[in-house]
Structures are given as structure tokens and as C-alpha cells.
Amino acid sequence: MQIDPMQSVLAQMRSLTAQAAARPADAVGGNAAAALGATAATQQADFAATLKSALDDVSGQLQQANALQQQFVSGTSDVSLSDVMLASQKASLSFQAVLQVRNKLVSAYQDIMNIQA
């Protein structure tokens, strides 16, 4: 049983920050515009992969919480109420975080569209 799910979330955020800080620059010489374009394409792919991975993790947490709830309701003896509540709260926090990221992305997109207009 995980006592503090926020510690897990914080540890994941710290590891992602460390990975982002450790990533070397991709421009090694040659045509600067081509290197910049390749870097932008790599960053776009990395962002898309990171976003998909985060969404998959949240989806998995939601499914796990639902499964634990079903097991608890059906009377499975190895599932305690505290396990169900922790899984539900962890899934809820993860979903709220993804929702906030989505809101920020939509806001940034609208700001960019307003600049171009």
C-alpha cells in the first residue's frame, strides 16, 4: 500500500525535470537552419510522445482505481477501503493535473492565434 501518493507524483516530476535538463543540444554544426528545423521536429516529437505517455499513465490510474472500486464493492477481502481511496485520489489528482495542462495549452494556442490576427 502506498502511503503518500503525492511523493510518487513529485518523484516523477523531478525525474522528468532532470531528464529535460540533461538533454544535450542537437545543433552540432553544418546548416544552422536545417539543424534548427531538425531540433524543432525532434522537440515536437518528444513533446507529443511525452504528452501521450502522460495521458496513458493517467488513463491507467483511472482504470486501476475503477478496478479497485469494483473489487471492493464485490466484497474481495484483499482490497481495503484505504487502498481504494488512495487509488481514487491519486487518479483524481493526475486527472486534474492533465486538465490544467490542457487548459494552459488551449490558452497558449488562443494567445498565438490572437498575435497572428
N, CA, C and O atoms as a Tinker XYZ file with bonds, in Angstrom:
   468  protein
     1  N      0.843000   -1.175000    0.000000    73     2
     2  CA     0.000000    0.000000    0.000000    64     1     3
     3  C      0.887000    1.236000    0.000000    63     2     4     5
     4  O      1.848000    1.316000    0.764000    81     3
     5  N      0.569000    2.182000   -0.842000    73     3     6
     6  CA     1.341000    3.412000   -0.939000    64     5     7
     7  C      0.756000    4.442000    0.019000    63     6     8     9
     8  O     -0.420000    4.791000   -0.078000    81     7
     9  N      1.581000    4.927000    0.944000    73     7    10
    10  CA     1.078000    5.817000    1.979000    64     9    11
    11  C      0.890000    7.233000    1.460000    63    10    12    13
    12  O     -0.110000    7.877000    1.778000    81    11
    13  N      1.825000    7.723000    0.675000    73    11    14
    14  CA     1.729000    9.111000    0.228000    64    13    15
    15  C      1.859000    9.177000   -1.295000    63    14    16    17
    16  O      2.977000    9.235000   -1.807000    81    15
    17  N      0.757000    9.171000   -2.021000    73    15    18
    18  CA     0.830000    9.190000   -3.481000    64    17    19
    19  C      1.433000   10.472000   -4.032000    63    18    20    21
    20  O      1.943000   10.477000   -5.152000    81    19
    21  N      1.386000   11.553000   -3.275000    73    19    22
    22  CA     1.986000   12.803000   -3.754000    64    21    23
    23  C      3.492000   12.679000   -3.859000    63    22    24    25
    24  O      4.097000   13.319000   -4.719000    81    23
    25  N      4.115000   11.878000   -3.011000    73    23    26
    26  CA     5.559000   11.663000   -3.084000    64    25    27
    27  C      5.911000   11.008000   -4.420000    63    26    28    29
    28  O      6.928000   11.335000   -5.031000    81    27
    29  N      5.075000   10.093000   -4.860000    73    27    30
    30  CA     5.294000    9.435000   -6.141000    64    29    31
    31  C      5.176000   10.426000   -7.290000    63    30    32    33
    32  O      5.998000   10.418000   -8.206000    81    31
    33  N      4.170000   11.269000   -7.244000    73    31    34
    34  CA     3.981000   12.271000   -8.293000    64    33    35
    35  C      5.149000   13.245000   -8.309000    63    34    36    37
    36  O      5.651000   13.593000   -9.379000    81    35
    37  N      5.590000   13.693000   -7.127000    73    35    38
    38  CA     6.728000   14.605000   -7.044000    64    37    39
    39  C      8.003000   13.953000   -7.564000    63    38    40    41
    40  O      8.798000   14.606000   -8.240000    81    39
    41  N      8.204000   12.689000   -7.263000    73    39    42
    42  CA     9.381000   11.982000   -7.747000    64    41    43
    43  C      9.359000   11.882000   -9.274000    63    42    44    45
    44  O     10.397000   12.031000   -9.919000    81    43
    45  N      8.189000   11.633000   -9.850000    73    43    46
    46  CA     8.076000   11.572000  -11.304000    64    45    47
    47  C      8.373000   12.923000  -11.931000    63    46    48    49
    48  O      9.056000   13.001000  -12.952000    81    47
    49  N      7.861000   13.992000  -11.318000    73    47    50
    50  CA     8.104000   15.327000  -11.850000    64    49    51
    51  C      9.588000   15.676000  -11.767000    63    50    52    53
    52  O     10.136000   16.268000  -12.696000    81    51
    53  N     10.240000   15.315000  -10.667000    73    51    54
    54  CA    11.674000   15.584000  -10.525000    64    53    55
    55  C     12.487000   14.813000  -11.548000    63    54    56    57
    56  O     13.441000   15.351000  -12.109000    81    55
    57  N     12.127000   13.561000  -11.800000    73    55    58
    58  CA    12.885000   12.773000  -12.781000    64    57    59
    59  C     12.695000   13.324000  -14.197000    63    58    60    61
    60  O     13.639000   13.336000  -14.987000    81    59
    61  N     11.486000   13.777000  -14.519000    73    59    62
    62  CA    11.267000   14.390000  -15.833000    64    61    63
    63  C     12.040000   15.692000  -15.971000    63    62    64    65
    64  O     12.560000   15.991000  -17.046000    81    63
    65  N     12.124000   16.470000  -14.897000    73    63    66
    66  CA    12.901000   17.708000  -14.922000    64    65    67
    67  C     14.371000   17.404000  -15.117000    63    66    68    69
    68  O     15.051000   18.086000  -15.884000    81    67
    69  N     14.867000   16.392000  -14.435000    73    67    70
    70  CA    16.277000   16.011000  -14.581000    64    69    71
    71  C     16.565000   15.513000  -15.994000    63    70    72    73
    72  O     17.622000   15.813000  -16.550000    81    71
    73  N     15.643000   14.759000  -16.577000    73    71    74
    74  CA    15.832000   14.284000  -17.950000    64    73    75
    75  C     15.849000   15.439000  -18.930000    63    74    76    77
    76  O     16.654000   15.450000  -19.861000    81    75
    77  N     14.973000   16.410000  -18.732000    73    75    78
    78  CA    14.923000   17.556000  -19.629000    64    77    79
    79  C     16.189000   18.398000  -19.503000    63    78    80    81
    80  O     16.685000   18.907000  -20.508000    81    79
    81  N     16.716000   18.553000  -18.307000    73    79    82
    82  CA    17.921000   19.347000  -18.097000    64    81    83
    83  C     19.155000   18.643000  -18.648000    63    82    84    85
    84  O     20.102000   19.306000  -19.070000    81    83
    85  N     19.162000   17.317000  -18.653000    73    83    86
    86  CA    20.317000   16.559000  -19.114000    64    85    87
    87  C     20.360000   16.381000  -20.624000    63    86    88    89
    88  O     21.368000   15.912000  -21.151000    81    87
    89  N     19.308000   16.737000  -21.326000    73    87    90
    90  CA    19.249000   16.539000  -22.770000    64    89    91
    91  C     20.222000   17.500000  -23.455000    63    90    92    93
    92  O     20.097000   18.712000  -23.284000    81    91
    93  N     21.202000   16.981000  -24.237000    73    91    94
    94  CA    22.179000   17.858000  -24.896000    64    93    95
    95  C     21.560000   18.578000  -26.090000    63    94    96    97
    96  O     20.534000   18.163000  -26.631000    81    95
    97  N     22.220000   19.675000  -26.486000    73    95    98
    98  CA    21.776000   20.424000  -27.661000    64    97    99
    99  C     22.037000   19.598000  -28.910000    63    98   100   101
   100  O     23.081000   18.954000  -29.016000    81    99
   101  N     21.110000   19.605000  -29.853000    73    99   102
   102  CA    21.226000   18.790000  -31.064000    64   101   103
   103  C     22.001000   19.485000  -32.186000    63   102   104   105
   104  O     22.493000   18.811000  -33.091000    81   103
   105  N     22.122000   20.807000  -32.149000    73   103   106
   106  CA    22.812000   21.530000  -33.224000    64   105   107
   107  C     24.306000   21.354000  -33.057000    63   106   108   109
   108  O     24.890000   21.855000  -32.097000    81   107
   109  N     24.947000   20.625000  -34.014000    73   107   110
   110  CA    26.367000   20.329000  -33.911000    64   109   111
   111  C     27.146000   21.020000  -35.018000    63   110   112   113
   112  O     28.361000   20.832000  -35.090000    81   111
   113  N     26.548000   21.772000  -35.843000    73   111   114
   114  CA    27.269000   22.419000  -36.932000    64   113   115
   115  C     26.537000   22.206000  -38.227000    63   114   116   117
   116  O     25.423000   21.683000  -38.239000    81   115
   117  N     27.160000   22.609000  -39.331000    73   115   118
   118  CA    26.519000   22.468000  -40.621000    64   117   119
   119  C     25.553000   23.598000  -40.845000    63   118   120   121
   120  O     25.760000   24.707000  -40.353000    81   119
   121  N     24.490000   23.324000  -41.589000    73   119   122
   122  CA    23.495000   24.334000  -41.899000    64   121   123
   123  C     22.667000   24.622000  -40.646000    63   122   124   125
   124  O     21.982000   23.738000  -40.131000    81   123
   125  N     22.735000   25.861000  -40.162000    73   123   126
   126  CA    22.055000   26.219000  -38.914000    64   125   127
   127  C     20.546000   26.101000  -39.051000    63   126   128   129
   128  O     19.879000   25.651000  -38.119000    81   127
   129  N     19.992000   26.497000  -40.195000    73   127   130
   130  CA    18.549000   26.417000  -40.391000    64   129   131
   131  C     18.089000   24.964000  -40.402000    63   130   132   133
   132  O     17.052000   24.641000  -39.822000    81   131
   133  N     18.840000   24.090000  -41.049000    73   131   134
   134  CA    18.484000   22.669000  -41.079000    64   133   135
   135  C     18.573000   22.071000  -39.683000    63   134   136   137
   136  O     17.723000   21.273000  -39.287000    81   135
   137  N     19.609000   22.461000  -38.934000    73   135   138
   138  CA    19.762000   21.955000  -37.569000    64   137   139
   139  C     18.621000   22.445000  -36.692000    63   138   140   141
   140  O     18.100000   21.698000  -35.864000    81   139
   141  N     18.232000   23.715000  -36.877000    73   139   142
   142  CA    17.133000   24.272000  -36.099000    64   141   143
   143  C     15.826000   23.566000  -36.440000    63   142   144   145
   144  O     15.031000   23.270000  -35.548000    81   143
   145  N     15.600000   23.296000  -37.723000    73   143   146
   146  CA    14.397000   22.572000  -38.143000    64   145   147
   147  C     14.369000   21.155000  -37.603000    63   146   148   149
   148  O     13.328000   20.667000  -37.165000    81   147
   149  N     15.538000   20.491000  -37.637000    73   147   150
   150  CA    15.612000   19.127000  -37.105000    64   149   151
   151  C     15.378000   19.127000  -35.599000    63   150   152   153
   152  O     14.712000   18.239000  -35.066000    81   151
   153  N     15.932000   20.133000  -34.914000    73   151   154
   154  CA    15.729000   20.234000  -33.474000    64   153   155
   155  C     14.264000   20.474000  -33.152000    63   154   156   157
   156  O     13.725000   19.872000  -32.224000    81   155
   157  N     13.612000   21.354000  -33.914000    73   155   158
   158  CA    12.194000   21.640000  -33.684000    64   157   159
   159  C     11.351000   20.390000  -33.914000    63   158   160   161
   160  O     10.424000   20.110000  -33.154000    81   159
   161  N     11.677000   19.636000  -34.969000    73   159   162
   162  CA    10.928000   18.414000  -35.259000    64   161   163
   163  C     11.131000   17.387000  -34.146000    63   162   164   165
   164  O     10.189000   16.701000  -33.750000    81   163
   165  N     12.365000   17.284000  -33.643000    73   163   166
   166  CA    12.653000   16.349000  -32.553000    64   165   167
   167  C     11.921000   16.762000  -31.283000    63   166   168   169
   168  O     11.356000   15.924000  -30.581000    81   167
   169  N     11.936000   18.064000  -30.994000    73   167   170
   170  CA    11.239000   18.543000  -29.807000    64   169   171
   171  C      9.739000   18.324000  -29.919000    63   170   172   173
   172  O      9.080000   17.986000  -28.936000    81   171
   173  N      9.198000   18.519000  -31.129000    73   171   174
   174  CA     7.763000   18.306000  -31.321000    64   173   175
   175  C      7.420000   16.832000  -31.096000    63   174   176   177
   176  O      6.424000   16.508000  -30.449000    81   175
   177  N      8.262000   15.942000  -31.641000    73   175   178
   178  CA     8.023000   14.511000  -31.451000    64   177   179
   179  C      8.167000   14.136000  -29.983000    63   178   180   181
   180  O      7.381000   13.345000  -29.461000    81   179
   181  N      9.183000   14.708000  -29.305000    73   179   182
   182  CA     9.372000   14.433000  -27.879000    64   181   183
   183  C      8.176000   14.920000  -27.072000    63   182   184   185
   184  O      7.712000   14.222000  -26.170000    81   183
   185  N      7.673000   16.110000  -27.388000    73   183   186
   186  CA     6.528000   16.645000  -26.665000    64   185   187
   187  C      5.311000   15.756000  -26.877000    63   186   188   189
   188  O      4.593000   15.439000  -25.929000    81   187
   189  N      5.083000   15.357000  -28.120000    73   187   190
   190  CA     3.925000   14.504000  -28.410000    64   189   191
   191  C      4.049000   13.165000  -27.690000    63   190   192   193
   192  O      3.069000   12.657000  -27.144000    81   191
   193  N      5.247000   12.598000  -27.687000    73   191   194
   194  CA     5.449000   11.311000  -27.012000    64   193   195
   195  C      5.281000   11.457000  -25.500000    63   194   196   197
   196  O      4.693000   10.592000  -24.850000    81   195
   197  N      5.797000   12.548000  -24.946000    73   195   198
   198  CA     5.668000   12.786000  -23.512000    64   197   199
   199  C      4.212000   12.996000  -23.122000    63   198   200   201
   200  O      3.750000   12.475000  -22.107000    81   199
   201  N      3.493000   13.766000  -23.938000    73   199   202
   202  CA     2.081000   14.010000  -23.664000    64   201   203
   203  C      1.274000   12.718000  -23.743000    63   202   204   205
   204  O      0.424000   12.459000  -22.891000    81   203
   205  N      1.543000   11.908000  -24.768000    73   203   206
   206  CA     0.829000   10.633000  -24.906000    64   205   207
   207  C      1.140000    9.709000  -23.736000    63   206   208   209
   208  O      0.250000    9.034000  -23.218000    81   207
   209  N      2.394000    9.680000  -23.325000    73   207   210
   210  CA     2.781000    8.848000  -22.190000    64   209   211
   211  C      2.067000    9.296000  -20.912000    63   210   212   213
   212  O      1.590000    8.467000  -20.137000    81   211
   213  N      1.999000   10.607000  -20.700000    73   211   214
   214  CA     1.315000   11.131000  -19.510000    64   213   215
   215  C     -0.171000   10.785000  -19.542000    63   214   216   217
   216  O     -0.746000   10.399000  -18.524000    81   215
   217  N     -0.790000   10.925000  -20.715000    73   215   218
   218  CA    -2.216000   10.585000  -20.823000    64   217   219
   219  C     -2.458000    9.095000  -20.606000    63   218   220   221
   220  O     -3.447000    8.704000  -19.985000    81   219
   221  N     -1.552000    8.267000  -21.120000    73   219   222
   222  CA    -1.678000    6.824000  -20.905000    64   221   223
   223  C     -1.540000    6.478000  -19.422000    63   222   224   225
   224  O     -2.258000    5.618000  -18.911000    81   223
   225  N     -0.609000    7.158000  -18.730000    73   223   226
   226  CA    -0.439000    6.921000  -17.297000    64   225   227
   227  C     -1.704000    7.298000  -16.520000    63   226   228   229
   228  O     -2.142000    6.560000  -15.637000    81   227
   229  N     -2.278000    8.442000  -16.854000    73   227   230
   230  CA    -3.499000    8.886000  -16.168000    64   229   231
   231  C     -4.640000    7.914000  -16.452000    63   230   232   233
   232  O     -5.408000    7.565000  -15.556000    81   231
   233  N     -4.743000    7.488000  -17.690000    73   231   234
   234  CA    -5.786000    6.524000  -18.046000    64   233   235
   235  C     -5.605000    5.223000  -17.262000    63   234   236   237
   236  O     -6.580000    4.652000  -16.774000    81   235
   237  N     -4.381000    4.764000  -17.142000    73   235   238
   238  CA    -4.102000    3.556000  -16.374000    64   237   239
   239  C     -4.467000    3.715000  -14.906000    63   238   240   241
   240  O     -5.010000    2.798000  -14.290000    81   239
   241  N     -4.163000    4.891000  -14.344000    73   239   242
   242  CA    -4.504000    5.141000  -12.946000    64   241   243
   243  C     -6.018000    5.154000  -12.746000    63   242   244   245
   244  O     -6.523000    4.621000  -11.758000    81   243
   245  N     -6.734000    5.762000  -13.680000    73   243   246
   246  CA    -8.201000    5.782000  -13.592000    64   245   247
   247  C     -8.775000    4.373000  -13.687000    63   246   248   249
   248  O     -9.694000    4.022000  -12.948000    81   247
   249  N     -8.234000    3.570000  -14.595000    73   247   250
   250  CA    -8.713000    2.200000  -14.748000    64   249   251
   251  C     -8.400000    1.360000  -13.502000    63   250   252   253
   252  O     -9.212000    0.540000  -13.074000    81   251
   253  N     -7.211000    1.577000  -12.930000    73   251   254
   254  CA    -6.839000    0.847000  -11.726000    64   253   255
   255  C     -7.759000    1.229000  -10.561000    63   254   256   257
   256  O     -8.199000    0.368000   -9.799000    81   255
   257  N     -8.041000    2.518000  -10.435000    73   255   258
   258  CA    -8.938000    2.971000   -9.367000    64   257   259
   259  C    -10.329000    2.372000   -9.549000    63   258   260   261
   260  O    -10.947000    1.940000   -8.576000    81   259
   261  N    -10.825000    2.343000  -10.780000    73   259   262
   262  CA   -12.143000    1.745000  -11.043000    64   261   263
   263  C    -12.151000    0.254000  -10.729000    63   262   264   265
   264  O    -13.117000   -0.266000  -10.170000    81   263
   265  N    -11.065000   -0.431000  -11.093000    73   263   266
   266  CA   -10.981000   -1.864000  -10.816000    64   265   267
   267  C    -10.979000   -2.123000   -9.311000    63   266   268   269
   268  O    -11.653000   -3.037000   -8.835000    81   267
   269  N    -10.217000   -1.315000   -8.558000    73   267   270
   270  CA   -10.204000   -1.483000   -7.104000    64   269   271
   271  C    -11.573000   -1.204000   -6.503000    63   270   272   273
   272  O    -11.999000   -1.893000   -5.577000    81   271
   273  N    -12.265000   -0.193000   -7.028000    73   271   274
   274  CA   -13.604000    0.104000   -6.537000    64   273   275
   275  C    -14.539000   -1.074000   -6.779000    63   274   276   277
   276  O    -15.312000   -1.448000   -5.897000    81   275
   277  N    -14.470000   -1.650000   -7.958000    73   275   278
   278  CA   -15.322000   -2.797000   -8.279000    64   277   279
   279  C    -15.010000   -3.985000   -7.373000    63   278   280   281
   280  O    -15.916000   -4.676000   -6.906000    81   279
   281  N    -13.707000   -4.218000   -7.126000    73   279   282
   282  CA   -13.327000   -5.327000   -6.249000    64   281   283
   283  C    -13.825000   -5.088000   -4.826000    63   282   284   285
   284  O    -14.293000   -6.015000   -4.164000    81   283
   285  N    -13.723000   -3.855000   -4.361000    73   283   286
   286  CA   -14.175000   -3.551000   -3.001000    64   285   287
   287  C    -15.685000   -3.728000   -2.872000    63   286   288   289
   288  O    -16.176000   -4.289000   -1.892000    81   287
   289  N    -16.415000   -3.241000   -3.881000    73   287   290
   290  CA   -17.873000   -3.352000   -3.859000    64   289   291
   291  C    -18.310000   -4.816000   -3.920000    63   290   292   293
   292  O    -19.292000   -5.205000   -3.289000    81   291
   293  N    -17.571000   -5.622000   -4.686000    73   291   294
   294  CA   -17.950000   -7.028000   -4.809000    64   293   295
   295  C    -17.565000   -7.840000   -3.582000    63   294   296   297
   296  O    -17.947000   -9.004000   -3.463000    81   295
   297  N    -16.804000   -7.231000   -2.661000    73   295   298
   298  CA   -16.500000   -7.912000   -1.409000    64   297   299
   299  C    -15.194000   -8.667000   -1.400000    63   298   300   301
   300  O    -15.001000   -9.536000   -0.551000    81   299
   301  N    -14.291000   -8.368000   -2.311000    73   299   302
   302  CA   -12.984000   -9.020000   -2.309000    64   301   303
   303  C    -12.263000   -8.673000   -1.014000    63   302   304   305
   304  O    -12.155000   -7.504000   -0.646000    81   303
   305  N    -11.774000   -9.694000   -0.329000    73   303   306
   306  CA   -11.236000   -9.488000    1.018000    64   305   307
   307  C     -9.859000   -8.832000    1.034000    63   306   308   309
   308  O     -9.490000   -8.235000    2.046000    81   307
   309  N     -9.085000   -8.920000   -0.048000    73   307   310
   310  CA    -7.731000   -8.362000   -0.028000    64   309   311
   311  C     -7.681000   -6.888000   -0.433000    63   310   312   313
   312  O     -6.589000   -6.328000   -0.533000    81   311
   313  N     -8.816000   -6.249000   -0.667000    73   311   314
   314  CA    -8.867000   -4.835000   -1.037000    64   313   315
   315  C     -9.481000   -4.059000    0.125000    63   314   316   317
   316  O    -10.623000   -4.299000    0.518000    81   315
   317  N     -8.700000   -3.123000    0.666000    73   315   318
   318  CA    -9.214000   -2.327000    1.786000    64   317   319
   319  C     -9.758000   -0.997000    1.272000    63   318   320   321
   320  O     -9.464000   -0.570000    0.156000    81   319
   321  N    -10.542000   -0.372000    2.103000    73   319   322
   322  CA   -11.118000    0.923000    1.756000    64   321   323
   323  C    -10.023000    1.969000    1.569000    63   322   324   325
   324  O    -10.131000    2.828000    0.695000    81   323
   325  N     -8.979000    1.904000    2.378000    73   323   326
   326  CA    -7.892000    2.875000    2.235000    64   325   327
   327  C     -7.176000    2.726000    0.897000    63   326   328   329
   328  O     -6.780000    3.727000    0.300000    81   327
   329  N     -7.003000    1.489000    0.414000    73   327   330
   330  CA    -6.401000    1.274000   -0.902000    64   329   331
   331  C     -7.255000    1.897000   -2.003000    63   330   332   333
   332  O     -6.742000    2.529000   -2.926000    81   331
   333  N     -8.558000    1.707000   -1.887000    73   331   334
   334  CA    -9.485000    2.246000   -2.882000    64   333   335
   335  C     -9.452000    3.771000   -2.861000    63   334   336   337
   336  O     -9.403000    4.411000   -3.912000    81   335
   337  N     -9.478000    4.346000   -1.669000    73   335   338
   338  CA    -9.477000    5.808000   -1.559000    64   337   339
   339  C     -8.169000    6.411000   -2.055000    63   338   340   341
   340  O     -8.184000    7.442000   -2.728000    81   339
   341  N     -7.034000    5.784000   -1.735000    73   339   342
   342  CA    -5.745000    6.290000   -2.214000    64   341   343
   343  C     -5.661000    6.231000   -3.733000    63   342   344   345
   344  O     -5.219000    7.187000   -4.370000    81   343
   345  N     -6.078000    5.124000   -4.306000    73   343   346
   346  CA    -6.040000    4.990000   -5.765000    64   345   347
   347  C     -6.971000    6.009000   -6.417000    63   346   348   349
   348  O     -6.630000    6.598000   -7.443000    81   347
   349  N     -8.131000    6.212000   -5.829000    73   347   350
   350  CA    -9.080000    7.182000   -6.380000    64   349   351
   351  C     -8.541000    8.603000   -6.296000    63   350   352   353
   352  O     -8.666000    9.371000   -7.250000    81   351
   353  N     -7.945000    8.959000   -5.168000    73   351   354
   354  CA    -7.394000   10.304000   -5.013000    64   353   355
   355  C     -6.193000   10.530000   -5.926000    63   354   356   357
   356  O     -6.033000   11.614000   -6.487000    81   355
   357  N     -5.348000    9.510000   -6.076000    73   355   358
   358  CA    -4.192000    9.620000   -6.976000    64   357   359
   359  C     -4.670000    9.822000   -8.412000    63   358   360   361
   360  O     -4.144000   10.671000   -9.131000    81   359
   361  N     -5.654000    9.051000   -8.821000    73   359   362
   362  CA    -6.201000    9.191000  -10.169000    64   361   363
   363  C     -6.844000   10.560000  -10.358000    63   362   364   365
   364  O     -6.703000   11.178000  -11.413000    81   363
   365  N     -7.551000   11.031000   -9.333000    73   363   366
   366  CA    -8.194000   12.338000   -9.407000    64   365   367
   367  C     -7.167000   13.461000   -9.525000    63   366   368   369
   368  O     -7.341000   14.379000  -10.326000    81   367
   369  N     -6.102000   13.393000   -8.734000    73   367   370
   370  CA    -5.043000   14.403000   -8.816000    64   369   371
   371  C     -4.363000   14.394000  -10.179000    63   370   372   373
   372  O     -4.083000   15.447000  -10.752000    81   371
   373  N     -4.105000   13.211000  -10.685000    73   371   374
   374  CA    -3.474000   13.104000  -12.006000    64   373   375
   375  C     -4.380000   13.681000  -13.085000    63   374   376   377
   376  O     -3.918000   14.389000  -13.980000    81   375
   377  N     -5.662000   13.379000  -12.997000    73   375   378
   378  CA    -6.605000   13.895000  -13.982000    64   377   379
   379  C     -6.685000   15.415000  -13.902000    63   378   380   381
   380  O     -6.725000   16.086000  -14.933000    81   379
   381  N     -6.709000   15.965000  -12.690000    73   379   382
   382  CA    -6.757000   17.419000  -12.526000    64   381   383
   383  C     -5.494000   18.075000  -13.093000    63   382   384   385
   384  O     -5.564000   19.145000  -13.697000    81   383
   385  N     -4.355000   17.436000  -12.898000    73   383   386
   386  CA    -3.105000   17.975000  -13.451000    64   385   387
   387  C     -3.152000   17.990000  -14.978000    63   386   388   389
   388  O     -2.758000   18.975000  -15.603000    81   387
   389  N     -3.630000   16.905000  -15.575000    73   387   390
   390  CA    -3.743000   16.847000  -17.036000    64   389   391
   391  C     -4.743000   17.892000  -17.524000    63   390   392   393
   392  O     -4.531000   18.520000  -18.562000    81   391
   393  N     -5.805000   18.076000  -16.798000    73   391   394
   394  CA    -6.804000   19.077000  -17.166000    64   393   395
   395  C     -6.198000   20.481000  -17.143000    63   394   396   397
   396  O     -6.474000   21.286000  -18.032000    81   395
   397  N     -5.387000   20.775000  -16.152000    73   395   398
   398  CA    -4.741000   22.080000  -16.071000    64   397   399
   399  C     -3.740000   22.280000  -17.206000    63   398   400   401
   400  O     -3.636000   23.378000  -17.753000    81   399
   401  N     -3.005000   21.231000  -17.560000    73   399   402
   402  CA    -2.079000   21.321000  -18.692000    64   401   403
   403  C     -2.852000   21.590000  -19.972000    63   402   404   405
   404  O     -2.442000   22.413000  -20.790000    81   403
   405  N     -3.966000   20.899000  -20.145000    73   403   406
   406  CA    -4.792000   21.133000  -21.326000    64   405   407
   407  C     -5.289000   22.571000  -21.365000    63   406   408   409
   408  O     -5.258000   23.206000  -22.419000    81   407
   409  N     -5.746000   23.090000  -20.236000    73   407   410
   410  CA    -6.218000   24.473000  -20.188000    64   409   411
   411  C     -5.121000   25.452000  -20.554000    63   410   412   413
   412  O     -5.368000   26.425000  -21.266000    81   411
   413  N     -3.905000   25.203000  -20.074000    73   411   414
   414  CA    -2.776000   26.082000  -20.402000    64   413   415
   415  C     -2.428000   25.993000  -21.887000    63   414   416   417
   416  O     -2.101000   27.006000  -22.506000    81   415
   417  N     -2.494000   24.803000  -22.456000    73   415   418
   418  CA    -2.208000   24.649000  -23.884000    64   417   419
   419  C     -3.247000   25.378000  -24.733000    63   418   420   421
   420  O     -2.901000   26.034000  -25.716000    81   419
   421  N     -4.503000   25.264000  -24.358000    73   419   422
   422  CA    -5.566000   25.956000  -25.096000    64   421   423
   423  C     -5.382000   27.464000  -24.977000    63   422   424   425
   424  O     -5.551000   28.188000  -25.958000    81   423
   425  N     -5.043000   27.934000  -23.800000    73   423   426
   426  CA    -4.815000   29.362000  -23.584000    64   425   427
   427  C     -3.634000   29.861000  -24.423000    63   426   428   429
   428  O     -3.706000   30.928000  -25.032000    81   427
   429  N     -2.546000   29.082000  -24.448000    73   427   430
   430  CA    -1.377000   29.464000  -25.248000    64   429   431
   431  C     -1.727000   29.483000  -26.735000    63   430   432   433
   432  O     -1.305000   30.382000  -27.463000    81   431
   433  N     -2.489000   28.506000  -27.180000    73   431   434
   434  CA    -2.907000   28.451000  -28.588000    64   433   435
   435  C     -3.753000   29.679000  -28.931000    63   434   436   437
   436  O     -3.566000   30.283000  -29.988000    81   435
   437  N     -4.675000   30.049000  -28.050000    73   435   438
   438  CA    -5.512000   31.221000  -28.304000    64   437   439
   439  C     -4.679000   32.491000  -28.311000    63   438   440   441
   440  O     -4.940000   33.388000  -29.114000    81   439
   441  N     -3.683000   32.593000  -27.439000    73   439   442
   442  CA    -2.802000   33.754000  -27.437000    64   441   443
   443  C     -2.023000   33.860000  -28.739000    63   442   444   445
   444  O     -1.872000   34.951000  -29.288000    81   443
   445  N     -1.531000   32.742000  -29.230000    73   443   446
   446  CA    -0.787000   32.731000  -30.502000    64   445   447
   447  C     -1.692000   33.120000  -31.660000    63   446   448   449
   448  O     -1.284000   33.874000  -32.542000    81   447
   449  N     -2.909000   32.613000  -31.662000    73   447   450
   450  CA    -3.850000   32.979000  -32.726000    64   449   451
   451  C     -4.193000   34.466000  -32.673000    63   450   452   453
   452  O     -4.368000   35.088000  -33.721000    81   451
   453  N     -4.292000   35.048000  -31.484000    73   451   454
   454  CA    -4.569000   36.471000  -31.359000    64   453   455
   455  C     -3.398000   37.323000  -31.820000    63   454   456   457
   456  O     -3.600000   38.414000  -32.354000    81   455
   457  N     -2.185000   36.845000  -31.624000    73   455   458
   458  CA    -0.999000   37.571000  -32.090000    64   457   459
   459  C     -0.975000   37.608000  -33.613000    63   458   460   461
   460  O     -0.634000   38.639000  -34.192000    81   459
   461  N     -1.323000   36.523000  -34.269000    73   459   462
   462  CA    -1.265000   36.436000  -35.722000    64   461   463
   463  C     -2.373000   37.257000  -36.375000    63   462   464   465
   464  O     -2.216000   37.682000  -37.520000    81   463
   465  N     -3.471000   37.489000  -35.696000    73   463   466
   466  CA    -4.600000   38.185000  -36.288000    64   465   467
   467  C     -4.358000   39.668000  -36.439000    63   466   468
   468  O     -5.228000   40.390000  -36.926000    81   467
